[in-house]
Amino acid sequence: MNDRLSIALRCVEEASALALKHFNNRHILDIATKSPQDLVSEADLEVEHLIRARLNEYFPDEPVLGEELGGEVIIDGWTLD
C-alpha cells in the first residue's frame, strides 16, 4: 500500500473514532445552521479540524478543501466532505 493511502486510512480511523464518540453523545451535541438547509455540528467541525491537522503533519504544503472550513478551489490536494 502506498504511503499516501496508508496515512489517509490512519486519518480516517482516528476521525471515525472521534465521530463515533460524538454520535454516542448526540443528545448533547451542539448544532448550528450554516444556511437555511445546511446544518453543522461541533462533531463536523472537530472531525474536519482533526483530519486537517493530521494531513498537515504529513503533507504541509498540500492544500485542503473542506465542507465545513472551506478553502480554495483545488485541482490537486485533499478534499474533505
GUVEXPA-280111 format. One line per 10 residues: number of its first residue (from 1); their letters; for each residue x, y, z of N, C-alpha, C, O, CB. Coordinates in steps of 0.001 Angstrom, whole numbers, plus 500000, padded with zeros to 6 digits. Glycine has a CB too. Layout:
NUM = A = X/Y/Z/X/Y/Z/X/Y/Z/X/Y/Z/X/Y/Z ~ ...
This chain:
1 = MNDRLSIALR = 500863/498824/500000/500000/500000/500000/500908/501237/500000/501914/501272/500709/499019/499999/501244 ~ 500550/502244/499207/501419/503409/499170/501262/504260/500423/500271/504152/501146/501130/504241/497933 ~ 502255/505106/500666/502284/505914/501895/501093/506855/502011/500524/506999/503092/503564/506719/501954 ~ 500709/507496/500911/499579/508439/500966/498298/507740/501399/497560/508253/502240/499370/509109/499599 ~ 498040/506591/500836/496840/505845/501195/496906/505374/502641/495909/505446/503360/496653/504650/500258 ~ 498047/504902/503068/498221/504444/504442/497973/505578/505439/497301/505386/506453/499629/503871/504633 ~ 498513/506744/505146/498310/507903/506024/496847/508327/506010/496282/508636/507060/499212/509084/505592 ~ 496234/508344/504842/494822/508705/504737/493947/507746/505543/493009/508176/506215/494383/508711/503268 ~ 494249/506463/505477/493475/505474/506243/493630/505683/507745/492667/505525/508496/493910/504054/505872 ~ 494832/506036/508185/495023/506329/509620/494211/507553/510034/493628/507577/511118/496523/506560/509936
11 = CVEEASALAL = 494175/508562/509174/493362/509751/509454/491887/509380/509579/491196/509831/510492/493550/510809/508349 ~ 491419/508558/508652/490013/508133/508658/489692/507340/509921/488633/507532/510518/489697/507288/507409 ~ 490585/506460/510327/490346/505673/511540/490250/506572/512764/489356/506398/513592/491458/504638/511736 ~ 491162/507529/512884/491132/508431/514037/489894/509326/513998/489246/509540/515023/492406/509293/514077 ~ 489569/509844/512819/488391/510698/512682/487104/509915/512933/486155/510453/513503/488356/511332/511289 ~ 487064/508657/512514/485888/507813/512749/485650/507596/514235/484509/507622/514696/486050/506465/512046 ~ 486714/507384/514977/486583/507197/516424/486028/508462/517076/485175/508385/517961/487945/506826/517050 ~ 486513/509626/516637/486008/510890/517178/484544/511082/516794/483738/511487/517632/486855/512079/516671 ~ 484188/510801/515554/482797/510936/515109/481877/509999/515894/480771/510389/516268/482684/510644/513600 ~ 482327/508767/516145/481525/507812/516908/481318/508297/518340/480233/508139/518899/482195/506430/516910
21 = KHFNNRHILD = 482345/508881/518929/482217/509443/520285/481125/510510/520307/480291/510541/521212/483571/510046/520766 ~ 481141/511387/519297/480096/512414/519227/478728/511791/518982/477738/512231/519566/480414/513427/518121 ~ 478659/510778/518132/477384/510115/517864/476813/509511/519147/475613/509604/519402/477559/509023/516792 ~ 477668/508902/519941/477211/508288/521184/476760/509325/522214/476075/508990/523180/478313/507432/521770 ~ 477147/510577/522005/476736/511672/522893/475882/512692/522140/475884/513876/522478/477972/512365/523504 ~ 475158/512236/521127/474413/513147/520261/473322/513928/520984/472900/514979/520502/473802/512378/519138 ~ 472867/513446/522108/471829/514152/522857/472341/515476/523421/471538/516331/523795/471308/513272/523988 ~ 473669/515662/523490/474231/516920/523992/475045/517651/522918/475776/518591/523228/475112/516650/525216 ~ 474922/517229/521682/475710/517783/520582/475159/519143/520162/473959/519294/519937/475718/516817/519382 ~ 476056/520139/520059/475666/521460/519579/475575/521436/518059/476481/520960/517374/476670/522542/520053
31 = IATKSPQDLV = 474460/521962/517542/474243/522023/516099/473883/523452/515733/473036/524073/516374/473126/521028/515644 ~ 474534/523971/514692/474278/525333/514218/473786/525265/512774/473879/524231/512112/475564/526222/514329 ~ 473262/526389/512309/472784/526488/510944/473771/527294/510120/474073/528441/510447/471386/527123/510896 ~ 474282/526680/509029/475173/527403/508115/474344/528203/507120/474697/529328/506763/476119/526423/507369 ~ 473249/527617/506680/472299/528258/505774/470952/527588/506027/470887/526614/506777/472747/528134/504249 ~ 469884/528082/505422/468555/527542/505763/468423/526020/505701/467650/525444/506468/467550/528132/504854 ~ 469151/525364/504817/469024/523909/504703/470347/523197/504951/470533/522062/504513/468495/523537/503332 ~ 471258/523851/505645/472588/523277/505849/472993/523430/507311/473195/524543/507796/473631/523951/504921 ~ 473109/522310/507999/473470/522313/509410/474917/521902/509600/475481/521186/508773/472556/521387/510198 ~ 475515/522355/510690/476876/521945/511052/476897/521716/512559/476363/522515/513328/477949/523027/510619
41 = SEADLEVEHL = 477515/520625/512966/477596/520313/514389/479035/520478/514862/479965/520574/514062/477086/518875/514674 ~ 479193/520508/516182/480547/520566/516728/481331/519320/516314/482553/519373/516180/480509/520696/518271 ~ 480639/518208/516113/481301/516981/515648/481870/517184/514249/483011/516807/513984/480314/515790/515656 ~ 481078/517781/513346/481555/518054/511983/482841/518871/512022/483819/518550/511347/480474/518799/511166 ~ 482821/519929/512821/483972/520827/512891/485191/520157/513520/486306/520301/513017/483610/522072/513680 ~ 484989/519432/514604/486112/518771/515269/486742/517700/514380/487964/517558/514336/485651/518149/516585 ~ 485898/516951/513674/486423/515911/512790/487231/516547/511658/488317/516073/511326/485271/515044/512217 ~ 486705/517612/511068/487459/518259/509989/488760/518867/510508/489793/518763/509846/486605/519345/509319 ~ 488727/519494/511670/489965/520038/512262/490992/518923/512479/492175/519103/512189/489659/520752/513610 ~ 490549/517792/512980/491446/516665/513233/492080/516174/511930/493294/515986/511862/490684/515516/513923
51 = IRARLNEYFP = 491266/515969/510907/491796/515467/509638/492775/516474/509037/493836/516093/508543/490646/515175/508644 ~ 492421/517754/509079/493318/518782/508558/494653/518778/509311/495716/518891/508700/492657/520168/508656 ~ 494593/518648/510620/495819/518638/511421/496702/517455/511061/497913/517608/510905/495483/518603/512911 ~ 496110/516284/510928/496892/515091/510586/497485/515208/509185/498653/514876/508980/496019/513830/510684 ~ 496696/515675/508221/497209/515835/506867/498343/516859/506834/499321/516692/506106/496082/516257/505914 ~ 498202/517909/507623/499240/518932/507670/500551/518399/508254/501628/518868/507887/498759/520119/508484 ~ 500462/517432/509151/501676/516818/509711/502494/516129/508623/503723/516207/508620/501308/515805/510812 ~ 501817/515464/507711/502489/514665/506688/502640/515386/505350/503580/515127/504599/501736/513386/506479 ~ 501715/516283/505060/501695/516961/503764/501485/518469/503963/500474/519014/503520/500579/516370/502856 ~ 502426/519139/504622/502215/520544/504989/502048/521503/503814/501481/522583/503976/503351/521004/505815
61 = DEPVLGEELG = 502528/521129/502653/502455/522026/501500/501284/521731/500575/501143/522363/499528/503728/521949/500721 ~ 500442/520770/500958/499317/520405/500095/498036/521094/500570/497749/521126/501767/499126/518870/500071 ~ 497266/521644/499622/496030/522337/500002/494936/521360/500436/494909/520197/500034/495529/523188/498838 ~ 494039/521881/501271/492893/521101/501738/491637/521949/501536/491592/523117/501925/493060/520677/503250 ~ 490636/521353/500932/489327/521975/500765/488342/521145/501570/488190/519948/501325/488905/522067/499243 ~ 487668/521776/502538/486761/521038/503402/485344/521570/503369/485112/522754/503125/487265/521063/504801 ~ 484409/520688/503616/482994/521063/503604/482683/522116/504661/481935/523055/504389/482120/519834/503826 ~ 483236/521979/505846/482884/522878/506939/483778/524112/507003/483291/525213/507258/482953/522139/508245 ~ 485067/523944/506778/486018/525039/506957/486468/525669/505653/487243/526625/505658/487212/524551/507701 ~ 485988/525140/504535/486268/525735/503241/487703/525581/502792/488376/524600/503109/485922/527167/503272
71 = GEVIIDGWTL = 488150/526560/502057/489469/526546/501454/489331/526986/500010/488227/527232/499523/490126/525141/501555 ~ 490444/527080/499343/490418/527481/497949/490066/526284/497067/490359/525139/497409/491772/528083/497534 ~ 489443/526562/495944/489157/525506/494975/490493/524940/494513/491411/525687/494175/488307/526045/493757 ~ 490593/523622/494503/491877/522992/494200/491741/522006/493045/490669/521461/492784/492429/522280/495438 ~ 492846/521800/492377/492920/520773/491338/493615/519550/491911/493233/518413/491631/493672/521298/490075 ~ 494632/519794/492711/495415/518716/493309/495557/518995/494790/496009/520074/495174/496812/518578/492631 ~ 495185/518056/495618/495241/518233/497063/494230/517302/497715/493920/516230/497194/494967/519709/497458 ~ 493728/517728/498856/492800/516906/499645/491450/517599/499707/491368/518810/499913/493352/516653/501081 ~ 490390/516816/499525/489026/517315/499650/488315/516533/500731/488269/515303/500691/488264/517214/498308 ~ 487755/517254/501710/487075/516618/502850/485585/516897/502771/485164/518038/502584/487650/517129/504203
81 = D = 484791/515842/502915/483329/516015/502887/482724/515182/503982/481504/515172/504148/482729/515623/501509
